[in-house]
Structures are given as structure tokens and as C-alpha cells.
């Protein structure tokens, strides 16, 4: 995923979180907001409760792979993906389908 398609700054994260548009599952909490940049941006958050640094980095790499292979980056939406502890109990395919379903639900919520 290109750097321009990632949320990196704290101010960008706070803007999305303050919109309070979100959907949840056991494995993920997904926040979103509309923006006018012209392409999608995604921020990842994996807390220390999920595991040590090695595990958290592995999860970030997996989520980036899920998103780059399956998403159309032309939507003007910012997403924040927060990973929760039950992520580790599921396999890659189950987590991927769950994440994509949540993104579709949140997109419908935001766009209408």
C-alpha cells in the first residue's frame, strides 16, 4: 500500500475518530469518515493487548495485504482499522472476509 493511501498523522486519526461513524465485530473496530482527497486512506491501530511488537507488526502486514489485494482505492473515505484480541484466534481467510464485510457496511453507512 502506497504511503499516500495511509493515515499516518495523529491529527488525521483524530478527525476520523471524532466523526463517530463506526462498525464493530469481535476481531475489528472500523471507523470511517468522508474526505475530499480523491482516494481512500487507511490507518491501522494494533494495541499492546494483542501481543508483543513482533505479533503486532505481523498483524499490520497481514491487514495491509488484505487491503491492497481486495480494495478499490478510488473511494474518498478515510478508514481506521483497530484490531482486537480475538483476531489471533481466527485464520487469515476468516479475518479477511470479516474485514471486507465491515468495510462494505461502513461504506454504505457513510455514502448512503
JOFENHU-V573633 format. One record per helix or strand. SS is the DSSP state (H for helix, E for strand). FROM is the first residue (numbers start at 1). TO is the last residue. If there is no record, write none. Layout:
SS_FROM_TO + SS_FROM_TO
This chain:
H_3_5 + E_6_6 + H_10_19 + E_22_24 + E_28_34 + E_41_46 + H_53_70 + E_77_83 + H_85_89 + H_92_111
